[in-house]
Amino acid sequence: MMQTGKEKRWRSMLMTACMVFVCALMLQVADVKAAELDSGTTDNCSWIMYDTGVLQIHTTKENVWLNTVYESGYPWHRYRSQIKEIQLTADGGSYYVIGDNCFAHCINLTKVVFPGGKKDPTYIYAGAFKGCSSLKNITIPDTVERLASGAFESCGLTGFTWPAGVNFVYPDTFKNCKSLKSVDFSKFHSTASDASIAAGAFYGCSALESVAIPEGIIYISDEAFYGCTKLKTVTFPSTLAEVSGYAFQNCSSLEEVDLRASTKSNLKIRQYAFKDCTSLKRVKLGTNVSMLDGFAFQNCKALEEINLPSSVNTVACFEGCDSLKELEIPSSVTQLSFDSDPNKIYHSITNCKNLEKVVIPTSVTKILKGFLDGCPKAVIYTTAPSTAYQYAKENGIKVVPLNGGSGDCGTNLHWYFDSAKGALVIGGSGAMKNFDRNEDPAPWTVKYGNLIKSITVEAGVTTIGKDAFANLSAVTEVAALPASVEQIGETAFMNCTGVSEVTIPASVETIGKDAFKGDSGLAITTTDGSAAADYAAANGIKCPAKTAAQVKAEAEQKKEEEKKTGEGGSAADPGAQGGNQTGSGSQTDAVTFTAKNLTFEVTSSGEKNEVTVTGISDKKKTSITIPATVKYEGVKYTVTAIGEKAFANCKKLKKIKIKSKKLSSVGKDAFKKIHKKAVIEVPSGKLAAYKKLLKKKGQAKTVKIK
């Protein structure tokens, strides 16, 4: 249908009216979106809070401070939860300070716009954006010279580019920014002598995956990266001089620490610096590292490899490093326990359960008790004699001499020769192997022969092998044999013509044929009734001790005399009619004696001849053997019991070997407070029975019976 001119005009007018209405409506909507919610002036600034979530702050003055004593003092504080965007504008003016907590806890803030150029702020003070949990990105102008403590603490930042003007990372800057994955330090520059990543700067940044510490940083302070659980790689600068306490504690994804780039002298790694870095496998140190402080690598359970350079002078850093198998202490170290504070003794190695080899130089002159505690597989390799060698012997730790003159002489025995003193020492535990003086002489005889002036057999050795010291004619001194020795092999000391005296304990039950043949001027010192006294008598060797036969004869004579006195019933002898009974009806007081480092009490005499172990002669002993039998005054007694509290409070006692197969009782608390990791060895075929017998006798549950 054709429209008339009049209809067209009306139609055009109607469309124009509609357009005007729509535009008016749009303007009205725009006005609604940008409606002013509140406004005011403060510190030479005007501010407007729009109901769209925009906070606009404008200044026309120079170097304006947005600062107040309290967070609630800022006039926009009451709109914290509504602020989504902050716009800082300036006409002919500039900002100087964004003050403490200026925009703190604006939990919905997502955007910050700075004026640009010289109008931008110079300082951003402490906590300025603290708690802005929705703020994922922010670009800080390069005019800024300080990002003070906690400036972005607990923000939602996912990444951050460090501004060129800030040359110091202040405390808690990004503390608990749990979404922060990366920080770009490429614009960082500092020549300050104290430039650092300050305490707690990245504390709890659990999403941080990698970080390149910029050149110029000298200190990484306490807890700087504490709890950055996803931090896998860290690049350290050449300017680094110290990694402070707890700096990387609980960085459980960190796999490698390489500090070789540092060129600063005396680089220090402080206490607990890498504690609980449970994925840390490798630590690479440069020749400038001087200190590894207390527990620096505590609980680094994956640590397999670390080099200790010769620059290191303090090592007190390993505890709970379960994957560490070998460690070589450099000769620059003089002590292996750090005790400048008497209340804080840091041991260099403890509770490393798979550590097998520890090489310790003679430069170490101080090791405090506790070193290598909880390292059951550890073997000390050192030169003998030395502080480390002595420590190993005193604490029941296996030791292997590294001397030019040293080696093995049994499954668990070693020897070393101190050429300066001409001293031959046999150490370890167990039996010495046998030698043949003609076909297979002892290695010390082959190597040193007439250079050997003295012989020492240390506690723990149970057997002196055949021909062990045969033909060592230059030897003039043999140290008293320890009570651990039970047997001396054939021709063991044959032709040691310079030896004038040997002290042999009662523990020695067997002396082989011709053990001291050719030692014409020899005298044997021993106890009455011992095998050594019998050997001396049989071989024409000077010995003041009585033989077993003499002791037995004297005992029988004494019994006859006592019997006669008893029959007479003399009133002058009140004991003839009564007294304490012992054994099979004899009228005598209980007999006690000491042998083989143990104390015994005779519980039955006559036909049975039984004794009870009542104690130990030295509570500091680390190992003992409870024999099957023991001799006293020529009489052989069977060990049938262990008395009440016999070994109580022997805190160093770690190895107990029971040879007696006739134990019938073990007293209450017999093993109370012995070493918590002690091992009790029982005779073959007696394990089940003795486990019942030894159950709940005061020992810790960790004590093993095998």
Secondary structure, DSSP 8 states (H G I E B T S, - for coil): ----HHHHHHHHHHHHHHHHHHHHHHHHHHHHHT-EEEEEEETTEEEEEETTSEEEEEE-SSSEEE--SSGGGSGGGGGTTT--EEEEEESS--EEEE-TTTTTT-TT--EEE---GGGS-SEE-TTTTTT-TT-------TT--EE-TTTTTT---SEEE--TT---B-TTTTTT-TT--EEE-TT-----TT-EE-TTTTTT-TT--EEE--TT--EE-TTTTTT-TT--EEE--TT--EE-TTTTTT-TT--EEE-TT---TTEEE-TTTTTT-TT--EEE--TTEEEE-TTTTTT-TT--EE---TT--EE--EES-TT--EEE--TT--BSEEEEETTEEEESEES-TT--EEEE-TT--B--TTTTTT-TT-EEEE-SSSHHHHHHHHTT-EEEE-SSSEEEEETTEEEEEETTTTEEEEEESEE----BTTTB--HHHHHTGGG--EEEE-TTEEEE-TTTTTT-TT--EE----TT--EE-TTTTTT-TT--EEE--TT--EE-TTTTTT-TT-EEE--TT-HHHHHHHHTT-B--S--HHHHHHHHHHHHHHHHHHHHHT-TT-GGGG----BTTTB-S---EEEETTEEEEEEE-SSS-EEEEEEES-TT-SEEEE-SEEEETTEEEEEEEE-TTTTTT-TT--EEEE--S---EE-TTTTTT--TT-EEE--TT-HHHHHHHHTTSS--TT-EE-
